[in-house]
Amino acid sequence: MPAGSPTWELDRDRLADTRFGTVRFYDELGSTNTELVEDARVGAPEGLVIVADHQTAGRGRLGRTWSAEPGTALLVSALLRPPLPISEVPVVLMAAGLAACDGVEAAAGFRPQLKWPNDLVVGDRKLAGLLTESTPGEVTAVRLSILLARRQFLEG
């Protein structure tokens, strides 16, 4: 599926000198993680970022379905190749979760809690989910899906 245009403005200059300089946008995609893992298998460089407005085959931990209506979630996966043994992958997930909490706080003005192993929550409501996937011997994808309906997390 060909990449589309971002639905929001992206500060490419800010990303230019980071490992996350290559960002591909899709209006609709089966799964950002599936796309990223396929790219990783054919040699995509660390830092590739895949963003979708809508996923038709999104999944969460333990094979659960992850879905969100178009325009209601930030669906993003980033390719990471940390020099860690596979047994230490949980460290990557925890670091990504803490970074996501920091990002939500900076962007939305409130800080979610990190519910191990992979959820960001506000009170009893799930705001975001993280998922790591690996190919043999390496972490290849960290997916973050954040619901964008900020008001529902600040009310009630």
N, C-alpha and C positions, 0 to 999 in steps of 0.2 A: 504494500500500500504506500503510495507516495506521501511524503511529509507535506504538511500544510503550513499555514501561517499562524503565528501566536495570536491568541485572543486577547492578550494584554501586552503592554509594552515591555520589552526585555532590554535590560541595560547590558548590551553585549560588550561594551568597553570594560565594564566591571568584571566580567567573566574572562576577558581575553587573556589575562596573565595567570589564570588558574587552570587546574586540570579539567575543569568543567566548561571549557570553551566551545565544545560542539554540542548544540542543543537541537533536537529534531522534534517538531510539533506535528500532531495528528489530530484531525477533527474526531475521528473514530478509529479505534484499534481494538483487536482482540484483547491483548494484555500488554502493558508497557514492559513488564518483566519478561514475558515470552519473546517479545521483539528484541529486547536487550540481550538476553541469553543467546538467541540465535546469532546476533551480531558478534557477541563475544566469542562464540565458537569458530567464527571465520576470521578472528584476529582484530576486532575493533579495539581501539586504544582505550586505556583507562580514562575515565572522565566523560565518556559519551553519556548524554542525558536524553532520555525519551520522555516526552510529555504528551498526554492525550486529554481531550476534552471529555471523551466518553470511551469506556471499555465495554466490549460485548462479552468478554470471557475473563473478566478480572477474578482473581482468587485470593484468598487469605490463607492463614495458617490452618493446617490440618485439612486442606482441600476445600475449605469453606468458600462460598461465593462472595465476592466483593462487588457491589454494584452501586452506582450513583447516577442520577439523571444528568444529562448533558448540562454543563454550566454550573454544577453544584459542588464540584470537588476538584482539587488539584491532584492529578494523577501523574506521578513522575517516578521514573526509575533511573538510577545512576550506576554506571559500570565502575566497579572498584576491583582492584587487584592487589590487596594488601599483602605484604610479605609475612603472612601468618600461617601457622599450621591450621588445618581445618578444625581442630579441636578448640581453637581460640576465636572462631567466628562469632560466638555470642558477644564478644567484646565489640565487634563492629556494629552489631545490632544495637547494643546499649549506647554506644557513642552516637549513632544516628538518631536514636530516640531522644537523647539529651539535646542534640543539635536542633532537632525538630521542635522541642519545647522552647528552646531559646528563640527560634525563628517565629513561632506563633506569638510569643510574648512581644517581640520587637514589632511585628506586623499588626497584631490585633489588640495589644494592650492588656492581655491577660495570659496567665501561665497555666497550661494544662499540667496534669500529673502524668507521670510515666507509670503505666501498669504493666509490669513484667509479664510476658516477655516482649510484647510488641504493640501495645496500644497507648495512645494518648487520650486521656479522659478529662472531662470537666464535670465534677460531681459524679453522677452515675451515668453520664452520657459519653459515648465513644465519639471522639473528635477525629481521630486518625488511626491508621494502622500501618505498621511497617512489616516488610517481609523480605528476608534474604533468600537468595537461591544461589546454588553453587554448581559449577562443573567440577569434574574430578580434580581435587587438589587446590582449588582456589575459590574465593568468593567472587561471583561475577555480577550479581545484581542486588541492589538494595532498593526496594520499592517503598515509596511513601505516598499514601493517599490521605489527603486532608479534606474534610468537608468544609465548604466555604460559607455555610449559613451561620455566620458568626452570631447573629442575634439569638438563635435558638440556644446557644450556649451561655448567653449572658442573662436570659430571661428564665424564670422558673427553674 
